[in-house]
Amino acid sequence: MRLPTSSLARMISSVVEGLLSRPIPKLPNFMPFIKTTLRFGMVGMVATMVSFVVSMSVCIVFRTSAVVGNTASFAVAFWVSYLGHNYFTYRKSGQHMYYCPRFILGALGVFAFMMGVTAFAENILVLDPLLIVTGTTLLYPLVSFAASQFWTFR
């Protein structure tokens, strides 16, 4: 059966009006998460550069081992990372008695997890050490971000 043009026009008009009268669903706003992720990456890069410079400087100036250089660099880069994430990434002001212990525990937890991954990859999977170092280097920021995002600075 063929509808008269005026009936078809009324039906289309009715459907269009019905669709337009419904509220448009809101899309999730991912911009805050994207901004936080970018800030986290920037702080991580700065902390990594500081770690490298301190480690190399300690080794060269004091003619020490890499273990001593890395220990010194971790001590400095840890605070760069904590303060950068506290003030810049997550924009928390103060409350160090709450966030700093959580950051320490989170860092230790991530370290323990990464050491477990490393031991598994080395002893069970018997992968090449350079592959393991590359993989854990790429995995560490993701695990650290998850720990910071969902626990440390929550």
Secondary structure as UniProt FT lines:
FT   HELIX           5..21
FT   HELIX           31..61
FT   HELIX           66..84
FT   HELIX           85..89
FT   HELIX           96..119
FT   HELIX           120..124
FT   HELIX           129..147
FT   HELIX           148..152
//
